[in-house]
Amino acid sequence: MNYMEQALSLARLALGQVSPNPAVGALVVKDNEVIGKGYTQPPGCSHAEVVALEQAGDEANGSTMYITLEPCCHYGRTPPCSSAIIAAGVKEVHMAILDPNPVVSGKGREELEAAGIRVLIGECRQEARDINEAYIKYITTGMPFITVKYAMSLDGKIAAHSGDSKWISNEESRHYAHKLRYINDAIMAGINTVLTDDPHLTARCGGGRGGTARKQPLRVIIDGEGRAPLTAQLFSEPGDTLLVLGRKIKPGEAEEYRRLGAEPLALPSPKSYIDLKKLFKILGERGITSVLVEGGSILHGSIFDQGLADKVVAFIAPIIIGGEKAKTAVAGRGVDKVLDSFKLKRIEIERFGQDIMISGYVAAGSK
């Protein structure tokens, strides 16, 4: 593993804990030896570069740094990392990618070069972009990165005709699904999923460890007509819940949900239809950079019908459920012709025991 690859491994450790900041990894190398390493700490704490430089101490003078993202050059909640690099006497900096944030983009590099530091850009570019795909979309559009995730049988069913769905995927797949929850800012589910499965919607096994993760993603429940029962398990779980209604909030209703730790959000519309694009914009304004959409099929269908999906993660179990009335993974209007179907690019296939996971990015202009 080369130095930039090591820095990328460090950056991955920050995923799920530093939003809306990017997840960055940094190494300080001198005489072919790593003398400092770090990754982004939670908002308000040190950035990756500072952590690595502090570990290196005075030995950082004359060293080379490997950073997965261009260092910041402005005062935010912390001082600029570019100044720390210059003050430490680093002689050369390798960056995987420039920061797309217009406050930083190119300026961090220029500041380092103006100080006489040699700067090289582009090593492991795609891997660095993948780690911060949510940050990049958020910082350039103000909208969160949307991942649609589901588990289905070999014949495309997500439940039996009775509604039973436990369990289609195996334990290994479900463990990985919790990892996806852990690295996303929010989990989104439709009210039918809540009524049928009564899910917890928490991130367990956070960061590869057992138990419930300390930092929980926001639970976003799409409940057009306000049918969520006050006894739902998700209201008793740690973390925050946003209940999105497609009608006005009734007298006393808000207080009932707030007592449970849930925030009702009214987006009134005809037939209690939720404008998902408007909702995602609101989430972006709240600093939510990524959303994991976990169903059910009606919500998935709406996401695709409105062209809002960025990525798909599908677990396929080697079982046949059958049944004309059994739900498929994606409902909605769909397309009229196969030629117009949504197409995925950069496909990856992984095995989790007997299950197969297929993931990919929704191609631009798809459908």
Residue, then its C-alpha position, 0 to 999 in steps of 0.5 A: m500500500n503506497y502512502m496515498e492509499q494509506a491516507l485514503s484508509l485513514a480518511r475512511l475512518a472519518l466517514g459518518q462522524v465529520s459531516p458536513n465537513p469532508a472526510v480527509g486522511a493525511l500522512v507525514v513522511k520523512d526518510n521513507e518513514v511515516i512520522g505522523k498520520g491523522y484523519t478529520q475529527p468531528p466538527g470543531c476539532s482538528h482536521a487531518e493535516v493538523v493531527a498528523l503534523e502534531q504527531a510528527g512534531d519538529e520532525a515535520n520540517g523537511s517532510t513530505m505530506y500526503i493528503t486526500l483533499e486540498p487543505c483548507c486555507h480559511y478560518g472556519r471553526t478551526p484555523p487554516c490547515s495550509s498555514a499549519i503546513i507552511a509553519a511546520g516546514v513541509k517541503e512537498v505536498h501530494m493531494a489526491i484532489l482539489d476541494p470543490n468548495p469555492v472558498v478553498s478550491g485552488k487557493g490552498r494549493e496556491e498558498l502552499e506554492a507561494a510559500g515554496i512548497r512543491v505541490l503534486i495533484g491527482e494520485c488516487r483521484q477517483e478513490a478520493r472522490d468516492i470517499n467524499e462523493a456526498y460532500i462533493k455533491y452537497i458543496t456544489t449543489g446544496m443537495p444531499f447525496i441519495t443512495v437507494k438501498y434494498a434487499m430482494s429475492l432472486d425474483g425481485k420481491i422485497a416481501a411475501h404477499s403477507g408483508d413478511s420480509k424477515w429476513i430476505s438478506n443474511e446476517e452478513s448483508r445486514h451487518y454491511a447495511h448497518k455500515l451504510r447507515y453509519i456513514n450516512d447523515a440520514i436514513m429515510a423510510g416510508i410510513n408503510t415500512v414503519l407500519t409493517d416492520d416497526p423498524h428501529l432504524t438505528a446504526r448498529c455495529g458502527g465503524g466495525r464495532g458492536g453495539t449501537a453507534r454513538k452518533q446516530p443518523l437522522r431518521v426521516i419518515i415519509d408519512g403523508e397522512g400522518r399515520a405513524p403510531l406513537t408506539a413505533q419503536l423508532f421513537s424510543e431509539p437514540g437519535d433524532t427523528l423527522l416526521v414529514l407530513g403531506r398535510k397541515i399539523k393538527p392541534g396538539e399533534a406537534e406536541e405529542y411527537r415532540r414529547l417522543g423526541a420527533e420533529p414534525l415537518a409539514l409539506p402540505s400538498p394535494k392528496s398528501y403527496i410529499d415533494l421529495k425534491k423540496l424535502f431534500k433541499i430542506l435537508g441540505e439546508r440543515g446540513i444533511t449531506s447524505v441520505l440512505v433511502e431504505g424503502g419501501s417500494i412506493l418511496h423507491g419508485s418516487i425517488f426514481d420517478q423524480g430522478l433523484a437517486d445518485k447510487v443504488v445498493a441492492f442485496i440479492a438473496p438466492i431465494i424465490i418468494g413468488g406471488e403476484k401481489a408480493k411487493t417488488a423493490v421499486a414501484g412508482r410509474g416506472v418507464d414505458k420502454v426498457l430502452d428508457s430504463f435507469k442505467l447504472k455505471r461503475i458497477e461493483i459486485e460483492r459476495f456476503g455469504q450466499d447473498i450478492m450485493i450489486s452497487g452502482y451509480v445512476a448514469a447522468g441523463s438516465k431514463 
